[in-house]
């Protein structure tokens, strides 16, 4: 192995190291870019390189590019939604997480989250949607909750029904009528019981 002085490299020169097979090297490159962004350096010139990573066939490279966009403040609403239809479940999950990390996108994200909750077959993606409930304004939670409660195949999952419940519990207090409608249409018996008890 050849020694590499990462801090001596320019920000543009750090971007290729994000896809290094040496995970430590990739993380150090990302950390340096994050520190430079926090120090006020303009990292707009690295955006094309990060966008190129987003078109990689390797999911891990796309994830590293997505994470780096996020920690450097270069991830906009379009970038956060870029992987919602990706083949890899981890890319879809991280898109949900990073989209909701921006408070201004939370309400506008509801239709996309509802669509994922209805159609996605990945338990990991559905769990991310369920955990997203707690980040949404209470008045915006019912459509997503209704879609998540229809996924009866996850009834026996030890986490999924509870995550859905944690997300809708405040809604039950605020809007009992809607909560009763959710309970009657629910395919998750545990959540229905919790709604009625609450």
Secondary structure, DSSP 8 states (H G I E B T S, - for coil): -----GGGS-HHHHHGGGG-SSHHHHHHHHHHHHHHHHTT---GGGHHHHHHHTT-S-HHHHHHHHHHHHHTT---HHHHHTTTT-SSHHHHHHHHHHHHHSGGGTTTTHHHHHHHHHH---HHHHHHHHHHGGGS-GGG-HHHHHHHHT-GGGTT-TTHHHHHHHHHHHHHHH-HHHHHHHHHH-S-HHHHHHHHH-
